[in-house]
Amino acid sequence: MPRHTISYESYASPEELTTEDRGLLQAAKAVLPNSYSPYSKFKVAAAARLEDGTIVTGWNIENAAYPMCICAEPVTLAAAASQRPGMAVVAMAITVKSANQVLDQPASPCGSCRQQLTEHESRFGKKMKLILQGEEGPVFIFGSAGDILPFGFSAKQL
Ligand SMILES: [Zn+2]
């Protein structure tokens, strides 16, 4: 039987991360208040590190017409594309804060975001490290966005 396994790193707190990864996570946390999430009251923020070291941030933007809500990840990818056209995002830190509870575990990107993150990886031929943390608690690091979208759809199938 074929098997698919993924591996990821789990750190008890950001203090255990490298300076670079901790800084990216801090950059995401710093922009959480910018989240426009009056309906879900679920703030999400992301910070992307580009190939040249530039850090670009983004957050979720909701809308009274609910399907138009935009996740933090595509906002961040779009900001990166606008500010540094043609440059790959090589790492993204994503963090969340809920008005309803203290999230002490990382929240994973939704399926739509996984698709967009892996398309970015395919487009640039570079893996994007993901650094995930809730409001507090452990930090999960995945070496590639593709790790959390096994058997994903790609342009190879078109
Ligand atoms: Zn999403």
Backbone and ligand atoms as CSV (ligand in chain L), in Angstrom:
chain,resi,resn,atom,element,x,y,z
A,1,MET,N,N,0.841,-1.202,0.000
A,1,MET,CA,C,0.000,0.000,0.000
A,1,MET,C,C,0.874,1.249,0.000
A,2,PRO,N,N,0.624,2.208,-0.929
A,2,PRO,CA,C,1.389,3.459,-0.859
A,2,PRO,C,C,1.024,4.232,0.410
A,3,ARG,N,N,1.985,4.900,0.929
A,3,ARG,CA,C,1.741,5.725,2.120
A,3,ARG,C,C,2.233,7.127,1.849
A,4,HIS,N,N,1.575,8.078,2.467
A,4,HIS,CA,C,2.047,9.461,2.387
A,4,HIS,C,C,2.270,9.947,3.806
A,5,THR,N,N,3.456,10.401,4.062
A,5,THR,CA,C,3.739,10.946,5.390
A,5,THR,C,C,4.295,12.353,5.234
A,6,ILE,N,N,4.031,13.180,6.218
A,6,ILE,CA,C,4.630,14.509,6.232
A,6,ILE,C,C,5.386,14.667,7.540
A,7,SER,N,N,6.363,15.526,7.504
A,7,SER,CA,C,7.071,15.807,8.747
A,7,SER,C,C,7.053,17.314,8.975
A,8,TYR,N,N,7.046,17.691,10.216
A,8,TYR,CA,C,7.110,19.101,10.573
A,8,TYR,C,C,7.807,19.218,11.911
A,9,GLU,N,N,8.243,20.407,12.195
A,9,GLU,CA,C,8.932,20.652,13.462
A,9,GLU,C,C,7.954,21.348,14.404
A,10,SER,N,N,8.013,20.990,15.658
A,10,SER,CA,C,7.178,21.637,16.663
A,10,SER,C,C,8.085,22.186,17.751
A,11,TYR,N,N,7.945,23.472,18.015
A,11,TYR,CA,C,8.746,24.138,19.043
A,11,TYR,C,C,7.809,24.622,20.148
A,12,ALA,N,N,8.250,24.501,21.374
A,12,ALA,CA,C,7.391,24.847,22.513
A,12,ALA,C,C,7.036,26.329,22.536
A,13,SER,N,N,7.928,27.159,22.019
A,13,SER,CA,C,7.661,28.605,22.013
A,13,SER,C,C,8.549,29.265,20.965
A,14,PRO,N,N,8.224,30.524,20.609
A,14,PRO,CA,C,9.043,31.228,19.602
A,14,PRO,C,C,10.504,31.403,20.022
A,15,GLU,N,N,10.748,31.369,21.329
A,15,GLU,CA,C,12.131,31.553,21.796
A,15,GLU,C,C,13.058,30.472,21.254
A,16,GLU,N,N,12.495,29.327,20.880
A,16,GLU,CA,C,13.316,28.222,20.373
A,16,GLU,C,C,13.623,28.353,18.880
A,17,LEU,N,N,13.000,29.327,18.226
A,17,LEU,CA,C,13.201,29.474,16.777
A,17,LEU,C,C,14.519,30.176,16.478
A,18,THR,N,N,14.937,30.091,15.214
A,18,THR,CA,C,16.079,30.892,14.785
A,18,THR,C,C,15.675,32.373,14.847
A,19,THR,N,N,16.652,33.230,14.900
A,19,THR,CA,C,16.371,34.672,14.952
A,19,THR,C,C,15.538,35.095,13.744
A,20,GLU,N,N,15.866,34.538,12.588
A,20,GLU,CA,C,15.164,34.899,11.350
A,20,GLU,C,C,13.694,34.478,11.410
A,21,ASP,N,N,13.445,33.257,11.839
A,21,ASP,CA,C,12.065,32.757,11.894
A,21,ASP,C,C,11.265,33.466,12.986
A,22,ARG,N,N,11.910,33.703,14.109
A,22,ARG,CA,C,11.226,34.395,15.204
A,22,ARG,C,C,10.849,35.814,14.777
A,23,GLY,N,N,11.752,36.455,14.046
A,23,GLY,CA,C,11.493,37.812,13.560
A,23,GLY,C,C,10.320,37.849,12.597
A,24,LEU,N,N,10.216,36.828,11.753
A,24,LEU,CA,C,9.099,36.789,10.803
A,24,LEU,C,C,7.782,36.591,11.548
A,25,LEU,N,N,7.788,35.728,12.544
A,25,LEU,CA,C,6.579,35.511,13.344
A,25,LEU,C,C,6.201,36.787,14.101
A,26,GLN,N,N,7.175,37.476,14.607
A,26,GLN,CA,C,6.906,38.740,15.309
A,26,GLN,C,C,6.315,39.774,14.355
A,27,ALA,N,N,6.798,39.766,13.128
A,27,ALA,CA,C,6.270,40.712,12.128
A,27,ALA,C,C,4.799,40.430,11.851
A,28,ALA,N,N,4.436,39.142,11.834
A,28,ALA,CA,C,3.026,38.788,11.628
A,28,ALA,C,C,2.199,39.212,12.835
A,29,LYS,N,N,2.689,38.930,14.015
A,29,LYS,CA,C,1.936,39.288,15.227
A,29,LYS,C,C,1.746,40.806,15.339
A,30,ALA,N,N,2.732,41.538,14.891
A,30,ALA,CA,C,2.682,42.997,15.006
A,30,ALA,C,C,1.551,43.605,14.186
A,31,VAL,N,N,1.154,42.923,13.097
A,31,VAL,CA,C,0.109,43.500,12.238
A,31,VAL,C,C,-1.266,42.873,12.474
A,32,LEU,N,N,-1.381,41.989,13.441
A,32,LEU,CA,C,-2.691,41.395,13.756
A,32,LEU,C,C,-3.782,42.449,13.987
A,33,PRO,N,N,-3.467,43.563,14.675
A,33,PRO,CA,C,-4.519,44.569,14.900
A,33,PRO,C,C,-5.078,45.166,13.611
A,34,ASN,N,N,-4.355,45.028,12.506
A,34,ASN,CA,C,-4.849,45.566,11.228
A,34,ASN,C,C,-5.964,44.721,10.622
A,35,SER,N,N,-6.096,43.504,11.101
A,35,SER,CA,C,-7.114,42.602,10.557
A,35,SER,C,C,-8.488,43.278,10.565
A,36,TYR,N,N,-9.187,43.174,9.424
A,36,TYR,CA,C,-10.557,43.686,9.360
A,36,TYR,C,C,-11.485,42.477,9.421
A,37,SER,N,N,-11.896,42.121,10.616
A,37,SER,CA,C,-12.676,40.889,10.797
A,37,SER,C,C,-13.840,41.123,11.764
A,38,PRO,N,N,-14.707,42.093,11.425
A,38,PRO,CA,C,-15.805,42.419,12.343
A,38,PRO,C,C,-16.852,41.315,12.452
A,39,TYR,N,N,-16.906,40.411,11.478
A,39,TYR,CA,C,-17.948,39.378,11.483
A,39,TYR,C,C,-17.497,38.124,12.220
A,40,SER,N,N,-16.352,37.609,11.859
A,40,SER,CA,C,-15.863,36.390,12.530
A,40,SER,C,C,-15.156,36.714,13.846
A,41,LYS,N,N,-14.653,37.919,13.951
A,41,LYS,CA,C,-13.806,38.305,15.091
A,41,LYS,C,C,-12.625,37.342,15.227
A,42,PHE,N,N,-12.194,36.847,14.092
A,42,PHE,CA,C,-11.061,35.922,14.030
A,42,PHE,C,C,-9.972,36.612,13.212
A,43,LYS,N,N,-8.999,37.151,13.905
A,43,LYS,CA,C,-7.928,37.888,13.236
A,43,LYS,C,C,-6.850,36.918,12.755
A,44,VAL,N,N,-6.426,37.127,11.523
A,44,VAL,CA,C,-5.324,36.341,10.966
A,44,VAL,C,C,-4.335,37.321,10.353
A,45,ALA,N,N,-3.069,37.097,10.603
A,45,ALA,CA,C,-2.032,37.933,10.000
A,45,ALA,C,C,-0.906,37.049,9.500
A,46,ALA,N,N,-0.254,37.527,8.455
A,46,ALA,CA,C,0.855,36.774,7.868
A,46,ALA,C,C,1.999,37.722,7.545
A,47,ALA,N,N,3.199,37.192,7.614
A,47,ALA,CA,C,4.392,37.928,7.193
A,47,ALA,C,C,5.180,37.024,6.263
A,48,ALA,N,N,5.505,37.562,5.100
A,48,ALA,CA,C,6.236,36.791,4.099
A,48,ALA,C,C,7.672,37.303,4.001
A,49,ARG,N,N,8.600,36.379,3.930
A,49,ARG,CA,C,9.990,36.751,3.651
A,49,ARG,C,C,10.275,36.413,2.196
A,50,LEU,N,N,10.737,37.429,1.456
A,50,LEU,CA,C,11.029,37.232,0.048
A,50,LEU,C,C,12.499,36.835,-0.128
A,51,GLU,N,N,12.820,36.424,-1.324
A,51,GLU,CA,C,14.184,35.957,-1.628
A,51,GLU,C,C,15.249,36.976,-1.233
A,52,ASP,N,N,14.941,38.247,-1.389
A,52,ASP,CA,C,15.941,39.274,-1.094
A,52,ASP,C,C,15.917,39.712,0.370
A,53,GLY,N,N,15.103,39.024,1.185
A,53,GLY,CA,C,15.052,39.357,2.601
A,53,GLY,C,C,13.963,40.337,2.979
A,54,THR,N,N,13.329,40.920,1.971
A,54,THR,CA,C,12.223,41.839,2.248
A,54,THR,C,C,11.115,41.110,2.996
A,55,ILE,N,N,10.523,41.779,3.966
A,55,ILE,CA,C,9.374,41.210,4.673
A,55,ILE,C,C,8.132,42.010,4.316
A,56,VAL,N,N,7.097,41.292,3.901
A,56,VAL,CA,C,5.824,41.899,3.502
A,56,VAL,C,C,4.733,41.282,4.384
A,57,THR,N,N,3.811,42.105,4.841
A,57,THR,CA,C,2.771,41.592,5.734
A,57,THR,C,C,1.378,41.727,5.119
A,58,GLY,N,N,0.447,40.982,5.690
A,58,GLY,CA,C,-0.948,41.052,5.266
A,58,GLY,C,C,-1.838,40.481,6.354
A,59,TRP,N,N,-3.150,40.638,6.178
A,59,TRP,CA,C,-4.121,40.192,7.188
A,59,TRP,C,C,-5.434,39.916,6.498
A,60,ASN,N,N,-6.324,39.256,7.208
A,60,ASN,CA,C,-7.611,38.938,6.590
A,60,ASN,C,C,-8.485,40.187,6.490
A,61,ILE,N,N,-9.258,40.238,5.416
A,61,ILE,CA,C,-10.144,41.363,5.136
A,61,ILE,C,C,-11.533,40.790,4.842
A,62,GLU,N,N,-12.462,41.014,5.772
A,62,GLU,CA,C,-13.796,40.451,5.605
A,62,GLU,C,C,-14.722,41.438,4.896
A,63,ASN,N,N,-15.914,40.941,4.565
A,63,ASN,CA,C,-16.890,41.755,3.860
A,63,ASN,C,C,-18.281,41.327,4.294
A,64,ALA,N,N,-19.222,42.279,4.338
A,64,ALA,CA,C,-20.596,41.955,4.718
A,64,ALA,C,C,-21.189,40.913,3.777
A,65,ALA,N,N,-20.719,40.886,2.541
A,65,ALA,CA,C,-21.049,39.797,1.622
A,65,ALA,C,C,-20.007,38.708,1.897
A,66,TYR,N,N,-20.340,37.797,2.772
A,66,TYR,CA,C,-19.356,36.870,3.329
A,66,TYR,C,C,-18.427,36.171,2.331
A,67,PRO,N,N,-18.964,35.711,1.183
A,67,PRO,CA,C,-18.029,34.987,0.278
A,67,PRO,C,C,-16.884,35.850,-0.237
A,68,MET,N,N,-17.000,37.155,-0.077
A,68,MET,CA,C,-15.934,38.032,-0.566
A,68,MET,C,C,-14.796,38.195,0.437
A,69,CYS,N,N,-14.920,37.580,1.596
A,69,CYS,CA,C,-13.855,37.679,2.597
A,69,CYS,C,C,-12.549,37.152,1.998
A,70,ILE,N,N,-11.465,37.821,2.315
A,70,ILE,CA,C,-10.159,37.414,1.795
A,70,ILE,C,C,-9.273,37.002,2.959
A,71,CYS,N,N,-8.638,35.866,2.835
A,71,CYS,CA,C,-7.739,35.364,3.880
A,71,CYS,C,C,-6.438,36.170,3.903
A,72,ALA,N,N,-5.734,36.079,5.003
A,72,ALA,CA,C,-4.475,36.808,5.155
A,72,ALA,C,C,-3.397,36.330,4.174
A,73,GLU,N,N,-3.418,35.060,3.857
A,73,GLU,CA,C,-2.350,34.524,2.999
A,73,GLU,C,C,-2.384,35.108,1.591
A,74,PRO,N,N,-3.541,35.094,0.885
A,74,PRO,CA,C,-3.546,35.705,-0.450
A,74,PRO,C,C,-3.341,37.217,-0.419
A,75,VAL,N,N,-3.800,37.882,0.645
A,75,VAL,CA,C,-3.519,39.320,0.757
A,75,VAL,C,C,-2.004,39.533,0.809
A,76,THR,N,N,-1.339,38.682,1.548
A,76,THR,CA,C,0.116,38.812,1.698
A,76,THR,C,C,0.836,38.462,0.395
A,77,LEU,N,N,0.372,37.422,-0.272
A,77,LEU,CA,C,0.979,37.065,-1.563
A,77,LEU,C,C,0.776,38.198,-2.574
A,78,ALA,N,N,-0.406,38.809,-2.549
A,78,ALA,CA,C,-0.674,39.908,-3.483
A,78,ALA,C,C,0.190,41.123,-3.148
A,79,ALA,N,N,0.351,41.395,-1.854
A,79,ALA,CA,C,1.205,42.527,-1.457
A,79,ALA,C,C,2.638,42.279,-1.908
A,80,ALA,N,N,3.097,41.041,-1.760
A,80,ALA,CA,C,4.466,40.706,-2.186
A,80,ALA,C,C,4.608,40.856,-3.699
A,81,ALA,N,N,3.589,40.397,-4.430
A,81,ALA,CA,C,3.640,40.486,-5.893
A,81,ALA,C,C,3.657,41.938,-6.350
A,82,SER,N,N,2.928,42.780,-5.624
A,82,SER,CA,C,2.862,44.187,-5.980
A,82,SER,C,C,4.158,44.923,-5.638
A,83,GLN,N,N,4.712,44.620,-4.492
A,83,GLN,CA,C,5.910,45.340,-4.037
A,83,GLN,C,C,7.198,44.818,-4.650
A,84,ARG,N,N,7.259,43.517,-4.929
A,84,ARG,CA,C,8.456,42.906,-5.504
A,84,ARG,C,C,8.044,41.939,-6.619
A,85,PRO,N,N,7.649,42.483,-7.764
A,85,PRO,CA,C,7.177,41.615,-8.850
A,85,PRO,C,C,8.218,40.568,-9.224
A,86,GLY,N,N,7.751,39.346,-9.420
A,86,GLY,CA,C,8.633,38.289,-9.889
A,86,GLY,C,C,9.545,37.702,-8.837
A,87,MET,N,N,9.343,38.058,-7.589
A,87,MET,CA,C,10.220,37.549,-6.537
A,87,MET,C,C,9.486,36.535,-5.666
A,88,ALA,N,N,10.147,35.429,-5.395
A,88,ALA,CA,C,9.510,34.345,-4.641
A,88,ALA,C,C,9.409,34.656,-3.157
A,89,VAL,N,N,8.315,34.217,-2.575
A,89,VAL,CA,C,8.182,34.189,-1.116
A,89,VAL,C,C,8.801,32.875,-0.657
A,90,VAL,N,N,9.792,32.950,0.204
A,90,VAL,CA,C,10.481,31.728,0.632
A,90,VAL,C,C,10.067,31.283,2.027
A,91,ALA,N,N,9.368,32.139,2.762
A,91,ALA,CA,C,8.854,31.742,4.077
A,91,ALA,C,C,7.655,32.610,4.403
A,92,MET,N,N,6.692,32.030,5.104
A,92,MET,CA,C,5.541,32.808,5.556
A,92,MET,C,C,5.178,32.382,6.976
A,93,ALA,N,N,5.087,33.375,7.844
A,93,ALA,CA,C,4.613,33.134,9.206
A,93,ALA,C,C,3.152,33.527,9.257
A,94,ILE,N,N,2.343,32.708,9.904
A,94,ILE,CA,C,0.899,32.955,9.977
A,94,ILE,C,C,0.460,32.791,11.431
A,95,THR,N,N,-0.259,33.788,11.919
A,95,THR,CA,C,-0.714,33.720,13.308
A,95,THR,C,C,-2.155,34.202,13.406
A,96,VAL,N,N,-2.809,33.835,14.472
A,96,VAL,CA,C,-4.242,34.113,14.613
A,96,VAL,C,C,-4.572,34.593,16.018
A,97,LYS,N,N,-5.712,35.266,16.122
A,97,LYS,CA,C,-6.213,35.686,17.439
A,97,LYS,C,C,-7.739,35.712,17.365
A,98,SER,N,N,-8.363,34.957,18.223
A,98,SER,CA,C,-9.818,34.874,18.248
A,98,SER,C,C,-10.361,35.691,19.398
A,99,ALA,N,N,-11.521,36.340,19.158
A,99,ALA,CA,C,-12.180,37.068,20.242
A,99,ALA,C,C,-12.908,36.109,21.164
A,100,ASN,N,N,-13.097,34.876,20.726
A,100,ASN,CA,C,-13.909,33.915,21.472
A,100,ASN,C,C,-13.126,33.022,22.418
A,101,GLN,N,N,-11.846,32.843,22.153
A,101,GLN,CA,C,-11.047,31.933,22.971
A,101,GLN,C,C,-9.564,32.234,22.756
A,102,VAL,N,N,-8.763,31.810,23.696
A,102,VAL,CA,C,-7.314,31.915,23.509
A,102,VAL,C,C,-6.874,30.677,22.743
A,103,LEU,N,N,-6.371,30.906,21.550
A,103,LEU,CA,C,-5.942,29.782,20.724
A,103,LEU,C,C,-4.508,29.416,21.092
A,104,ASP,N,N,-4.350,28.269,21.677
A,104,ASP,CA,C,-3.010,27.853,22.109
A,104,ASP,C,C,-2.414,26.780,21.198
A,105,GLN,N,N,-3.043,26.632,20.029
A,105,GLN,CA,C,-2.497,25.750,18.995
A,105,GLN,C,C,-2.507,26.516,17.671
A,106,PRO,N,N,-1.563,26.227,16.760
A,106,PRO,CA,C,-1.567,26.913,15.469
A,106,PRO,C,C,-2.850,26.626,14.696
A,107,ALA,N,N,-3.311,27.610,13.924
A,107,ALA,CA,C,-4.428,27.402,13.004
A,107,ALA,C,C,-3.839,27.207,11.614
A,108,SER,N,N,-4.260,26.178,10.938
A,108,SER,CA,C,-3.709,25.875,9.617
A,108,SER,C,C,-4.385,26.699,8.540
A,109,PRO,N,N,-3.667,27.009,7.469
A,109,PRO,CA,C,-4.301,27.690,6.333
A,109,PRO,C,C,-5.469,26.863,5.794
A,110,CYS,N,N,-6.517,27.554,5.330
A,110,CYS,CA,C,-7.669,26.847,4.764
A,110,CYS,C,C,-7.270,26.201,3.436
A,111,GLY,N,N,-8.155,25.377,2.913
A,111,GLY,CA,C,-7.847,24.662,1.680
A,111,GLY,C,C,-7.550,25.585,0.505
A,112,SER,N,N,-8.325,26.654,0.373
A,112,SER,CA,C,-8.107,27.600,-0.719
A,112,SER,C,C,-6.712,28.221,-0.623
A,113,CYS,N,N,-6.319,28.582,0.575
A,113,CYS,CA,C,-4.985,29.172,0.760
A,113,CYS,C,C,-3.892,28.162,0.455
A,114,ARG,N,N,-4.089,26.933,0.854
A,114,ARG,CA,C,-3.086,25.903,0.548
A,114,ARG,C,C,-2.869,25.819,-0.962
A,115,GLN,N,N,-3.971,25.902,-1.708
A,115,GLN,CA,C,-3.872,25.851,-3.162
A,115,GLN,C,C,-3.060,27.038,-3.694
A,116,GLN,N,N,-3.306,28.214,-3.141
A,116,GLN,CA,C,-2.595,29.400,-3.620
A,116,GLN,C,C,-1.125,29.380,-3.213
A,117,LEU,N,N,-0.850,28.890,-2.011
A,117,LEU,CA,C,0.545,28.831,-1.556
A,117,LEU,C,C,1.339,27.828,-2.390
A,118,THR,N,N,0.725,26.695,-2.709
A,118,THR,CA,C,1.467,25.695,-3.482
A,118,THR,C,C,1.625,26.136,-4.941
A,119,GLU,N,N,0.650,26.879,-5.454
A,119,GLU,CA,C,0.827,27.418,-6.815
A,119,GLU,C,C,2.021,28.375,-6.834
A,120,HIS,N,N,2.181,29.161,-5.786
A,120,HIS,CA,C,3.323,30.074,-5.699
A,120,HIS,C,C,4.626,29.275,-5.696
A,121,GLU,N,N,4.639,28.201,-4.944
A,121,GLU,CA,C,5.842,27.356,-4.925
A,121,GLU,C,C,6.144,26.799,-6.320
A,122,SER,N,N,5.102,26.310,-6.993
A,122,SER,CA,C,5.298,25.745,-8.330
A,122,SER,C,C,5.782,26.803,-9.305
A,123,ARG,N,N,5.175,27.973,-9.204
A,123,ARG,CA,C,5.516,29.050,-10.136
A,123,ARG,C,C,6.980,29.438,-10.035
A,124,PHE,N,N,7.477,29.519,-8.807
A,124,PHE,CA,C,8.844,29.983,-8.612
A,124,PHE,C,C,9.844,28.847,-8.438
A,125,GLY,N,N,9.341,27.616,-8.348
A,125,GLY,CA,C,10.247,26.481,-8.185
A,125,GLY,C,C,11.017,26.526,-6.882
A,126,LYS,N,N,10.410,27.116,-5.878
A,126,LYS,CA,C,11.052,27.233,-4.562
A,126,LYS,C,C,10.061,26.846,-3.477
A,127,LYS,N,N,10.579,26.178,-2.475
A,127,LYS,CA,C,9.706,25.825,-1.348
A,127,LYS,C,C,9.471,27.037,-0.459
A,128,MET,N,N,8.265,27.091,0.099
A,128,MET,CA,C,7.920,28.164,1.027
A,128,MET,C,C,7.762,27.546,2.420
A,129,LYS,N,N,8.665,27.935,3.308
A,129,LYS,CA,C,8.561,27.467,4.689
A,129,LYS,C,C,7.357,28.120,5.355
A,130,LEU,N,N,6.603,27.348,6.109
A,130,LEU,CA,C,5.460,27.899,6.842
A,130,LEU,C,C,5.738,27.840,8.336
A,131,ILE,N,N,5.507,28.958,9.007
A,131,ILE,CA,C,5.745,29.076,10.447
A,131,ILE,C,C,4.395,29.440,11.071
A,132,LEU,N,N,3.820,28.541,11.835
A,132,LEU,CA,C,2.454,28.732,12.328
A,132,LEU,C,C,2.422,28.773,13.849
A,133,GLN,N,N,1.694,29.761,14.376
A,133,GLN,CA,C,1.457,29.800,15.821
A,133,GLN,C,C,0.081,30.382,16.100
A,134,GLY,N,N,-0.590,29.894,17.124
A,134,GLY,CA,C,-1.828,30.489,17.607
A,134,GLY,C,C,-1.497,31.770,18.347
A,135,GLU,N,N,-2.404,32.170,19.221
A,135,GLU,CA,C,-2.125,33.365,20.012
A,135,GLU,C,C,-0.960,33.106,20.967
A,136,GLU,N,N,-0.864,31.872,21.407
A,136,GLU,CA,C,0.250,31.448,22.257
A,136,GLU,C,C,0.482,29.966,21.974
A,137,GLY,N,N,1.396,29.365,22.700
A,137,GLY,CA,C,1.614,27.928,22.538
A,137,GLY,C,C,2.657,27.582,21.502
A,138,PRO,N,N,2.649,26.335,21.059
A,138,PRO,CA,C,3.728,25.849,20.203
A,138,PRO,C,C,3.747,26.482,18.817
A,139,VAL,N,N,4.902,26.405,18.205
A,139,VAL,CA,C,5.094,26.874,16.835
A,139,VAL,C,C,5.363,25.650,15.965
A,140,PHE,N,N,4.593,25.516,14.898
A,140,PHE,CA,C,4.822,24.435,13.942
A,140,PHE,C,C,5.531,25.022,12.722
A,141,ILE,N,N,6.527,24.303,12.243
A,141,ILE,CA,C,7.216,24.722,11.022
A,141,ILE,C,C,7.147,23.595,9.995
A,142,PHE,N,N,6.628,23.938,8.825
A,142,PHE,CA,C,6.588,23.023,7.691
A,142,PHE,C,C,7.611,23.513,6.670
A,143,GLY,N,N,8.360,22.585,6.110
A,143,GLY,CA,C,9.408,22.971,5.173
A,143,GLY,C,C,8.876,23.474,3.847
A,144,SER,N,N,7.640,23.112,3.541
A,144,SER,CA,C,7.051,23.487,2.258
A,144,SER,C,C,5.544,23.579,2.404
A,145,ALA,N,N,4.946,24.562,1.714
A,145,ALA,CA,C,3.483,24.663,1.712
A,145,ALA,C,C,2.872,23.387,1.134
A,146,GLY,N,N,3.589,22.767,0.200
A,146,GLY,CA,C,3.096,21.527,-0.402
A,146,GLY,C,C,2.936,20.407,0.613
A,147,ASP,N,N,3.652,20.518,1.723
A,147,ASP,CA,C,3.542,19.478,2.752
A,147,ASP,C,C,2.145,19.395,3.341
A,148,ILE,N,N,1.413,20.519,3.327
A,148,ILE,CA,C,0.068,20.480,3.907
A,148,ILE,C,C,-1.013,20.413,2.817
A,149,LEU,N,N,-0.600,20.160,1.585
A,149,LEU,CA,C,-1.579,19.926,0.515
A,149,LEU,C,C,-1.161,18.714,-0.318
A,150,PRO,N,N,-1.157,17.543,0.308
A,150,PRO,CA,C,-0.784,16.357,-0.471
A,150,PRO,C,C,-1.811,16.094,-1.565
A,151,PHE,N,N,-1.350,15.617,-2.698
A,151,PHE,CA,C,-2.208,15.308,-3.839
A,151,PHE,C,C,-2.961,16.537,-4.330
A,152,GLY,N,N,-2.339,17.702,-4.207
A,152,GLY,CA,C,-2.978,18.935,-4.646
A,152,GLY,C,C,-3.092,19.018,-6.150
A,153,PHE,N,N,-4.018,19.808,-6.602
A,153,PHE,CA,C,-4.203,20.038,-8.034
A,153,PHE,C,C,-3.143,21.019,-8.525
A,154,SER,N,N,-2.602,20.761,-9.709
A,154,SER,CA,C,-1.600,21.692,-10.237
A,154,SER,C,C,-1.758,21.836,-11.752
A,155,ALA,N,N,-1.028,22.813,-12.277
A,155,ALA,CA,C,-1.108,23.102,-13.710
A,155,ALA,C,C,-0.653,21.918,-14.566
A,156,LYS,N,N,0.108,21.021,-13.977
A,156,LYS,CA,C,0.558,19.841,-14.739
A,156,LYS,C,C,-0.620,19.004,-15.243
A,157,GLN,N,N,-1.750,19.164,-14.566
A,157,GLN,CA,C,-2.915,18.363,-14.929
A,157,GLN,C,C,-3.811,19.054,-15.961
A,158,LEU,N,N,-3.491,20.269,-16.328
A,158,LEU,CA,C,-4.325,20.963,-17.310
A,158,LEU,C,C,-3.970,20.524,-18.725
L,1,ZN,ZN,ZN,-7.530,30.809,3.674
